[in-house]
Amino acid sequence: MVGRIGAWLGAAAAVGVTLWLLFTHESSNLERVLTDYMGAHTDFDTFHRSAVALLRGESIYDTGAWVANLNPPFWSVLLAPLGLTDTLTAYRVFSVITALLVLAAGWIVARELRIPIWTKWIVLAAFLVSSPLMGTVALGQVYGVLVAGLAVAWVLQKRGRHVGAGIALGIVIAIKPTLIPILLLPVVQRQWKTFQAGVLAGAAGTLIGVAATGLQTFLRWLEVLKNEQLSTFSDNASLPSFVARLGGPAWIGFLVGGALLIYTLRKVRHDPDMALWAVTAATLLLSPVAWHNYLVLCFPGVFVVLRHRQFATAALLITLPLIGVEWNIAFWQGDSFVDHVGQSFYCFVLLTYWYALAVQHDRDDPGQVRQPGDLGGAEHRPARTADQ
């Protein structure tokens, strides 16, 4: 009861803070999405320059972009078709694709769980206006593709198509190697076909990137990663960044993040609905870089929380990401310990997601009684076969 009341109060507070920030500071995310100035779309500008360089046979990691391209060559290969057009047009196309992919990922998970249509639309609308999704679209980041791959893997795994699920996971990891701890999930679940397919697909994606760009380009990418320092910028929600932001050694954050990942793998390995989303949240906490916009990778897990009838928790998970980047502008501009804690709000949001997905996921609301057909409960659904 206390937990539910706290979650509802937290959700109400999140809505209040969101509205106050909108009235007092407007929405810088919306402005960044709509502007034609490519300096606001820095990540995509970097990706587009790399794609153009690939088509011209030039170095994809020395393009004069504002920010370094930390993604492997495989991503530039996938993005090469957009290098055939100008940067702004390519950005507009990619931004629409990104938004649609995030919403589609949530949609197919909700459909698989048979979430009521009105609930589905409310949650998807909240995702659409959330700070992580708008920030992802504004910057032109890769997370829409990643969450779509995770959602496809989740659906295929539930339907018993283990090889297909592994291939989807492998492609996701080939694009963003920091997500490789997710492959530990099929190991602890003893889904060896999924694991093997994931390893092979990830290796194949990497080799495609090497074949298209050359071994020297791959080595250059490794050099870029080696030179990248751990960011303590407020948008970095990972535990190593949080510890470093407070002045401590980053290895403590990695140690705690590793412990949370191990706990999560043990806790959720028998829950086919929640496992992937919980492990994804734990992986982000462990990573050296987990920008707040990475949170879109965990969005589909909210529908699993709803399936467990944890409405207060779901409301909190939906409303917390509504708080925009104006949070730090409005409140936490100093360099004191308290300011650094306030600047770590996005780490708190990611921890909240992790707790809801990994720890609280099996606690049904005692105030609710499940009825046949409620939210597509597994005990009331006809079993799917591998051919469905």
N, C-alpha and C positions, 0 to 999 in steps of 0.2 A: 504493500500500500504506500509506504513512504517513498519507495523508488518511483512508483507511477506518478505520485504527486510532484516529486522533484522533476521528473521528465516533462510533465505538462507545464510546470512553472518555467523550466528552462526553455521550452519551445515558445512560450509566450514572451519571455524576455528576449529571445532571439528575434522574434518578429518585431518587437518594440525597438530594439537597437537598429534593426535593418531600416525601419521606417524613419527613425530619427536621423540616421546617416543620409538617407535619400533626401530628406527635407533640408538638411543643413549642408550637405556636401555634394548633392546630386550623385550621379552614377558615372564614375570614371570608366568602368568596364564598358558600359553602353557607348560612351564616347569613343573608346578605343576600337570597338567593333565597327562603328560606322565610318570612321575617318578613312580618307584615302592616303593618308601619310604612312608610308611603309615603316617609318621609325617606330610606330606603335605596334607593328606586327613583326617584331624582331625575329622571333623564332622561324616564322615562315620565310622571311626574307633570307635568312641563313640557309634554310633548306632549298629554297628556289635557286639561290646562287650556286649551291652544290650540284643541283640537278642540271643547271645550264653548263656548269664546268664539266660534268660527266659527259654531256652530249658533245662538248667541244674537245674532249680528251685532255682536259686540264685537271689540276689538283682540286679535289672537292673539299679539302680542308684548309686551303689558302686562297680564299675568295675575296678577302677584304670586308667580310660581313661584320656587323656590330658585335655579334656574340659568336662564340665558337660553336661549331657543329660537333656535338658529343655523340651523335648517333652513328652506328656502323655504316659501312658502304652500302649494305643491303637496302637501307632506307632511301638512299639517294637513287638506287636503281628503281625502287617502287615509285618514286616521285618523278622519275625522268619525264613521263608524258607532259607534266605540267611545266617542264622547262622549255616546252615548245611555244609558250605564249608569254606575254609580258607579266611582270611580277604582280601587279594589282589584280589583273584578271584571274591569274592563277590563285591568288589569295582568296578572292571572292568565291571561286569554285570550291576550293579546299575548305573554306569556312562553312559553307552550306553542307558539304559532305560530312564534316566533323560533327556538326550539330545533329544531323540526321542519324549518324552512326551511334552517337551516345543515346539518343532517344530510342533508336531501334534495338539497341542492346537491352535497355530497360524493358521495352515492349515484349521482346521474345521471352525474357525471363518471366515477366508477369503473366504472359499468355500460357507458358508451360505450367505455372503454378495456379492458373485459373483464378487470378485476382479479378474481382468485379470491375466492370468497365469504368465506372465512375471513379473508383479508387485509383485505377490505373492512370486515368487522365489527370487527376489532381496531382499525383506524384510526379508524373512526367512533366507537367507544367511547372512544378516547383524546381525540377532539375533544369529546365530550360532557362529559367531566370536566375539560377544559382550563380554565385561568384566563381566557383571552379569551372563550370561550363562556359560562362561568358568570358572568363579569363583565357581558357583554352582556345576559344574561337578568336578572341582578340589577338592573341600572340601567334596563332597559327601553329599550335603544338600537335603532337602526335597522338594524344591520349584517346581521341575518338576511335582511331584505328585499333588501339590496344584494347579498349573495353569491348569493342565489337568482337575481337578475337577471343577474349575471355568468355563472353556470353555464348558464342558459338561452341566453344569447348565445353561449357557447362551444359548446354542443351544436348549435345552429342553424347556426353558422358552419361547423362541421365537416361538417354535412350539406348544405352548399351553399345554405342558405336565408339569404342575405345580408341581405335586407330585414328579416326577422324578427329576426336577430341585431342589426341596427342599432337596431331599435325597442327591444329589451331594454336595450341599452347607453344609449340616449337616456333611457329611464325612470329608470335608475340615476343618471344624471348630473343629471336634473331633480330628483331627491330629494337628491342630495349633489353639488353643483356642483364641489367640490374634486377630484372624480375626473375632471374633463373632459380631463386629459392622456391618458386611456385612448383617447380618440377619435383620437389621433395614430397608433394602431396600424393601423387600416384604411387610413390615408393612406399609411404606408410600405409596407403590403402591397398597395397599389393596389386595394383592395376598395372601389370608389367607391360602390356601392349600399349597403354597410354604413355608410359614412361619412355619406352623404346621409340615409339613414333615421335614423341616430343624431342628427344635427343637427335634423332635423324633429321627431323624437319628443321630444327634449329641449326644443325651443322650444314644442311643443304642451303638454307638461307644465307648463312655466313659465306659459304663457298661461292654462291651466286654473286654475292657482293665482291668477293676477291677476284672472281673471273672477269667481272665487268669493269673493275677499276684497277686491278693489278695488285700484286703483293705489297709493293712499296706504299700504296695508298692505305692498305690495311695496317701496315706498320706505322704509318703517319697518324692514323686514328688512335692507335695505342699510345703514341707519344702525346697526342692532345689530351687523352684521358689522364696520363701520368702527370702532366703539368697542371691539371685542374685542381684547385684547392677546395677544401670543404667550405661551403658557403654557410655563413651564419645569418644570411638575410632572412627577414621575418617570414617570407613565403616558404622557406624550407621547413617542412613539418616533420622531418625525420628526427629520431632520438639523438643520433650523433650531433646533428646541428643544434638541437635544443641544449644539450650539455655544453657544447662549445660556446653557445651564445651566452650561457650563464658563467662562462669563464673556466669551466672544467675541461678535463681531457676527453677528446672525442671517443677514445676507446671504451669509456664507461657506457656511452650511448650504444656503441656497437654490441657490447656485452649484454646490456639489458635487452636490446632489440633481438639478439640471438636467442636469449632465454624466452622472450615472448613468442618467438617463432616456434621454438621447440614445444612450448606449452600449447600453442594453437594447433600444431600438427597432431598432438596427442588428444586434444580436447575434441576436435571436430572431425577426426578421420572417419567416423562412422555416420556422419550426417552428410549425405550426398547433396542436399540442397544448399547448406550454408558453407561447406568446407572451402570451396574455391575463393569465396569472397572474404572469409575470415583470414585465410592464408595470404591473400593479396594485401589486406590491411596490415598484417604483421610484417610482410615483406617490405612495404613502404616505410614502416617505422624503423626497420633495420637499415635501409638504404642510406648511402651518404647524401643523396639528393632525392627528396620527395616533395617537390613543389606542391603547394596547396591545390593546384589544378589537377594533380594526380588523383585527387579524391573522386573524380568521375569514374575511376576504375572500380570503386566500391559501391557506386550508386545502385546497381541491380540488386545488391544484397538487401537493400531496404525492403524489397518485395518479399524476400524470405522472412524478414522480421514481421511483416504484415501477415504472412501466412501463419506465423506462430501466434497471431492475435496480440502482439505486443504493440498496441496502438500508441501508447504514450511514448515508448522508445522510438517508434517510427516517426512520430511527429517531431521529436527532437532531432533525429537524423535528417529530416527534410528541411527543418528551419535553420539549423546552425549554418549550413553552407550559403544561406541567403545573405549573411553578413559579408559585405564587400570589403575590398581592399582599403576603403576609407577608414577602416577600424584603426589602423596604425597611424594614419594621418591625423585622426581626430584626438587620439588619446596618448599615444606612446612614442613621443619624439625624442625623449631624453636618453641618457646613457646609464641610468641607475639600474640596480638589480631589479627593482619593481618594473621599470620600463622594459627590461629584457624579458621578464616574465610575461608582461602584457603583449610584447611582440611575438611571443610563442603561442598565441591563441590558436593558430592553425595546427600546431602540434596537439593541442588539447582537443581540437575537432577530430583529428585523425585518431587519437587515442579513444575518443568517445565511440567512433565507428568500430574500432577494433574491439572494444569492450562489448558493444552490443552484438557484434557478429561472432566473436569467439567465446565470450564468457557467458553472456546472458541469453544466447540463442536458444537454449533448450528449456527456458523457464516460461511456460505458458502463463497468461494472465489468469490468476485464480478467480478473478471476478467474472470470468466469461466461461460459458459452457459451449463447447463445440457442438454444432448441429451437422447432420449429414449435408455435405456439399459446401460447408463454410470455407470460403477462400481456397477451395480446391484441396482440402486436406488429403494427404496421401492415403489415409486409412479409408477414404470414401471414393477414391479414384480408381477406375479400372486400370489394371496394369498395362503398361506399354510393352510392346515387343520390339525387338531390334529392327523389325521391318517397317514399323509405323513411322 
